[in-house]
Amino acid sequence: MNLKHYIFDLDGTLIDTEHAILKTWQYTLKEYGHEYTLDEVKVVLGVTTDIGLQRLNANVDKKYTYKWQENYEKYSSKADFFDGAKEMLKYLKDNGCSLGAVSSRSKNEYEKFFGTFNLEEFFTTIVLEDDTKDHKPNPEPLLKYIELTGADKDSCIYIGDMPTDIQCANNAGVISGLVTWNGSGVSCAEAKLSFSSPKEVCDLVTTRACSFVD
């Protein structure tokens, strides 16, 4: 593989937000009279709000997204990079790799909840929900990234934590990578590669070990 473009999902891949997201969904849906366990709302992970509501068959109004974002502030303060993830991004950038992100987050959510992570320090291109009509597992978000960067598909890898990420990559003709360092237990046989630690992503660049400890 001659990889140059390393494209990442955000939630559950680089940044540990799963608990905050699930609690926000549970709390917000309860405001609409829907009672769901945290396990039941896991179907919303890795997809847009509209798709999540469809999967839960939950009836809400047009204010749901606003209420969700408002409630997320109650739980988002504990979100942080997974151990080694920030060091991995720095290592890749320092070794001449082009870094990007493809996420189902809206621009408003990204600016509001990810601003403190200074991701633009690493990413040259970020594709969000608002940038495409169709969303993961549809390939359009990754194809949008390729359009914006002029990247060769063969030089790209998309790394995420959900089957929808893997399907998006495979559908776009891009190498797919599944992270397991988040401890979610999610598996996907369709993934071309899997990574149990950020160091293993660095090892794609060189056989020399990364200069940080897991």
C-alpha positions as CSV (number, residue, x, y, z in Angstrom):
1,M,0.0,0.0,0.0
2,N,1.2,3.5,-0.8
3,L,-1.0,5.5,1.5
4,K,-0.9,9.3,1.6
5,H,-4.4,10.3,2.7
6,Y,-5.4,9.2,6.2
7,I,-9.1,10.1,6.7
8,F,-10.7,9.6,10.1
9,D,-14.2,9.5,11.6
10,L,-14.3,11.6,14.8
11,D,-16.8,10.2,17.4
12,G,-15.6,6.9,18.8
13,T,-12.5,6.8,16.6
14,L,-10.4,9.8,17.7
15,I,-12.5,11.2,20.4
16,D,-14.3,9.3,23.1
17,T,-17.8,10.7,23.0
18,E,-19.9,7.5,23.0
19,H,-21.3,7.8,26.6
20,A,-22.1,11.5,26.1
21,I,-23.9,10.8,22.9
22,L,-26.0,7.9,24.2
23,K,-26.9,9.8,27.4
24,T,-28.0,12.8,25.3
25,W,-30.2,10.7,23.0
26,Q,-31.7,8.9,26.0
27,Y,-32.4,12.2,27.9
28,T,-33.7,14.1,24.8
29,L,-36.0,11.3,23.7
30,K,-37.4,11.1,27.2
31,E,-38.5,14.7,26.8
32,Y,-40.7,13.4,23.9
33,G,-42.1,10.6,26.0
34,H,-39.9,7.9,24.6
35,E,-38.2,5.5,27.0
36,Y,-35.0,3.8,25.7
37,T,-32.2,2.0,27.4
38,L,-28.6,3.0,26.6
39,D,-28.2,-0.3,24.8
40,E,-31.2,0.4,22.6
41,V,-30.0,3.8,21.5
42,K,-26.7,2.4,20.4
43,V,-28.2,2.1,16.9
44,V,-27.7,5.9,16.5
45,L,-23.9,5.7,16.7
46,G,-22.1,6.6,13.5
47,V,-25.1,8.0,11.6
48,T,-26.9,11.3,11.2
49,T,-29.7,12.4,13.5
50,D,-32.4,11.7,10.9
51,I,-31.2,8.2,10.3
52,G,-30.9,7.6,14.1
53,L,-34.5,8.7,14.6
54,Q,-35.6,6.3,11.8
55,R,-33.8,3.4,13.4
56,L,-35.5,4.1,16.7
57,N,-38.8,4.7,15.1
58,A,-39.1,7.8,17.3
59,N,-41.7,10.5,16.6
60,V,-40.3,14.0,17.4
61,D,-40.7,17.5,16.1
62,K,-38.5,19.9,14.2
63,K,-37.0,21.2,17.4
64,Y,-35.4,17.8,18.2
65,T,-31.9,18.7,16.8
66,Y,-31.8,22.0,18.7
67,K,-32.8,20.2,21.9
68,W,-30.3,17.5,21.4
69,Q,-27.5,20.0,20.9
70,E,-28.6,21.9,24.0
71,N,-28.7,18.7,26.1
72,Y,-25.4,17.5,24.7
73,E,-23.6,20.3,26.5
74,K,-24.6,18.7,29.8
75,Y,-22.5,15.6,28.9
76,S,-19.9,16.7,26.4
77,S,-17.4,18.1,28.9
78,K,-16.0,14.6,29.6
79,A,-15.2,13.9,25.9
80,D,-11.5,13.7,25.1
81,F,-9.0,12.1,22.7
82,F,-8.5,8.4,23.1
83,D,-5.0,7.6,24.5
84,G,-2.4,8.0,21.8
85,A,-4.8,9.4,19.2
86,K,-3.5,13.0,19.2
87,E,0.1,11.7,19.1
88,M,-0.8,9.5,16.2
89,L,-2.2,12.5,14.2
90,K,1.0,14.5,14.9
91,Y,3.2,11.5,13.9
92,L,1.3,11.1,10.6
93,K,1.5,14.8,9.8
94,D,5.2,15.0,10.7
95,N,5.8,12.1,8.3
96,G,4.2,13.9,5.3
97,C,0.7,12.3,5.3
98,S,-2.3,14.3,4.4
99,L,-5.0,14.1,7.1
100,G,-8.7,14.6,6.8
101,A,-12.0,13.9,8.6
102,V,-15.3,12.6,7.4
103,S,-18.0,12.8,10.1
104,S,-21.8,12.6,10.4
105,R,-21.7,15.7,12.7
106,S,-23.3,18.9,11.4
107,K,-21.2,22.0,11.0
108,N,-22.9,23.6,14.0
109,E,-22.1,20.5,16.2
110,Y,-18.6,20.4,15.0
111,E,-17.9,24.1,15.8
112,K,-19.8,23.9,19.1
113,F,-18.4,20.7,20.5
114,F,-15.1,20.0,18.7
115,G,-13.6,23.5,18.7
116,T,-11.5,22.9,21.8
117,F,-9.7,20.0,20.2
118,N,-8.0,22.2,17.5
119,L,-8.4,19.5,14.9
120,E,-7.6,22.0,12.1
121,E,-4.0,21.8,13.4
122,F,-3.9,18.3,11.8
123,F,-6.7,18.2,9.2
124,T,-6.5,20.0,5.9
125,T,-10.0,18.8,4.8
126,I,-13.1,18.1,6.9
127,V,-16.4,16.8,5.4
128,L,-19.5,17.1,7.6
129,E,-23.2,16.2,7.4
130,D,-24.0,19.5,5.7
131,D,-21.5,18.9,2.9
132,T,-23.4,16.0,1.2
133,K,-26.9,15.0,0.4
134,D,-26.3,11.3,1.2
135,H,-24.5,10.0,4.3
136,K,-22.6,7.0,5.5
137,P,-22.8,4.1,4.6
138,N,-23.3,5.8,1.2
139,P,-19.9,6.6,-0.3
140,E,-20.8,10.3,-1.1
141,P,-19.0,11.8,2.0
142,L,-15.7,10.1,1.1
143,L,-16.2,10.9,-2.6
144,K,-16.6,14.5,-1.6
145,Y,-13.3,14.4,0.3
146,I,-11.6,12.9,-2.8
147,E,-13.2,15.6,-5.0
148,L,-12.0,18.4,-2.7
149,T,-8.5,17.1,-2.3
150,G,-7.9,15.5,-5.8
151,A,-6.7,12.4,-4.0
152,D,-6.2,9.1,-5.7
153,K,-8.5,6.5,-4.2
154,D,-5.6,4.0,-4.0
155,S,-3.7,6.4,-1.8
156,C,-6.6,6.8,0.8
157,I,-7.6,4.9,3.9
158,Y,-10.7,5.7,5.9
159,I,-10.5,4.8,9.6
160,G,-13.7,4.5,11.7
161,D,-15.3,2.6,14.5
162,M,-18.6,1.5,13.1
163,P,-19.8,-0.8,10.3
164,T,-21.2,2.3,8.5
165,D,-17.7,3.7,8.3
166,I,-16.4,0.5,6.8
167,Q,-19.2,0.2,4.3
168,C,-18.7,3.9,3.3
169,A,-15.0,3.2,2.6
170,N,-15.6,0.0,0.7
171,N,-18.5,1.6,-1.3
172,A,-16.1,4.4,-2.2
173,G,-13.3,2.1,-3.3
174,V,-11.1,3.3,-0.5
175,I,-9.2,1.0,2.0
176,S,-11.2,0.6,5.1
177,G,-9.8,0.5,8.7
178,L,-11.7,-0.4,11.8
179,V,-10.5,0.8,15.2
180,T,-10.9,-1.5,18.2
181,W,-9.0,0.7,20.7
182,N,-12.2,2.3,21.9
183,G,-13.3,-0.9,23.7
184,S,-16.7,-0.9,22.1
185,G,-16.5,-4.6,21.0
186,V,-17.8,-3.7,17.5
187,S,-16.5,-6.0,14.8
188,C,-16.9,-5.9,11.0
189,A,-15.6,-8.6,8.8
190,E,-15.8,-6.3,5.8
191,A,-12.9,-4.1,7.1
192,K,-9.7,-4.5,5.2
193,L,-7.6,-3.6,8.2
194,S,-8.1,-3.3,11.9
195,F,-6.2,-1.4,14.6
196,S,-6.1,-2.2,18.3
197,S,-4.0,0.9,19.0
198,P,-3.1,4.2,17.4
199,K,0.5,3.0,17.1
200,E,-0.6,0.4,14.6
201,V,-1.8,3.2,12.3
202,C,1.6,4.8,12.5
203,D,3.2,1.5,11.5
204,L,1.5,1.8,8.1
205,V,3.8,4.7,7.5
206,T,7.0,3.1,8.5
207,T,8.2,-0.1,10.2
208,R,9.9,2.1,12.8
209,A,7.8,2.2,16.0
210,C,6.0,5.4,16.8
211,S,7.7,7.7,19.2
212,F,5.1,7.4,22.0
213,V,3.9,4.8,24.4
214,D,0.4,3.4,24.3
